[in-house]
Amino acid sequence: MTGTLVLAGTPIGDIADAPPRLTAELAGADVIAAEDTRRLRRLTQALDVQPSGRVVSYFEGNETARTPELVEALVGGARVLLVTDAGMPSVSDPGYRLVAAAVEKDIKVTAVPGPSAVLTALALSGLPVDRFCFEGFLPRKAGERLSRLRDNEVERRTLVYFEAPHRLDDTLAAMAEVFGTERRAAVCRELTKTYEEVKRGPLGELAAWAAEGVRGEITVVVEGAPEIIESLDAEELVRRVRVREEAGERRKEAIAAVAADAGLPKREVFDAVVASKNATRPNP
């Protein structure tokens, strides 16, 4: 008879948020796979529970190598508990490979629902929550980060990202560049901890705020792209950009404003302007 894989949510800040079943699972599991065994020790001490099973590390560096060992234990009938440093396993944390391997072996997989930075930030953001998508961490390199953001430029659902504090200013500046400085967002910092803070506002303002330096664990929630307000052909887009330029706006700002008004990606308006310029250029 095969065992059971249990994915357990752990507190993202306040230890009192630990789900009641977590204590029982920690005490009774045959094997506990922990992202950081030292943090697991602090968690069990805070919950006043003594694990009876074997504790092994299971993190990004050894996830591939350790998965077969844990699957073997599951096949042998063990109850394996998977916990990460905070929140739910598999959500930007180790877990997916083990779940996939367990499912392939027809092993039962269940969960102890618990805190989630994604859902907590989304609920606190003040932005629409009926439809959303989670994008995890953005790439560290600037070019790759911009490319990923451009993929999200016309996404209508609310967007949720994780980010490291030392990259937050660059990320918000890139978001303001791609999504527009007026797109609403919320930066959620140190959720459920002593210094919890939710900073809401347009991306341009948030980017300026973050430039002074921000500490703690960060979740960023960004409003989805606006609904396309008008169906405009390329000629009309170019005309509107030209009107703004004649009024004194720089071309970059004029393109961004026209795109925002029409609910279109800036790239589409930019391409229309370039095509128009090329069409009017005399042949050599």
Number of C-alpha atoms within 10 A of each C-alpha: 9 17 20 21 26 21 25 25 25 26 21 22 19 13 14 11 14 21 17 12 14 23 17 13 21 25 15 17 22 20 22 27 24 22 25 15 19 11 14 21 16 11 19 16 11 11 15 10 16 14 19 13 17 11 18 16 20 25 19 11 11 12 17 14 10 16 20 15 11 23 23 14 19 23 18 12 15 20 23 27 25 29 29 27 21 19 23 27 24 16 15 14 17 24 23 14 14 22 23 14 15 23 13 9 13 11 20 15 16 13 16 16 17 20 21 19 25 21 14 15 23 23 13 16 23 14 20 15 16 7 10 20 16 16 14 17 14 19 15 13 8 12 11 12 17 18 14 13 21 19 10 19 19 18 17 16 19 20 24 24 18 21 21 17 17 14 15 23 21 16 24 26 21 22 24 20 17 21 27 23 21 14 19 23 27 24 25 25 22 18 22 18 13 9 9 13 15 16 13 20 17 17 26 21 17 22 21 13 14 20 15 8 12 16 12 17 17 22 26 25 28 26 24 24 22 16 14 16 11 10 11 12 10 16 12 13 20 22 14 17 26 17 12 17 16 12 10 10 15 12 16 12 14 23 27 22 21 21 22 21 14 18 17 22 22 24 15 13 25 22 13 19 21 11 14 15 11 11 10 8 8 6 6 3
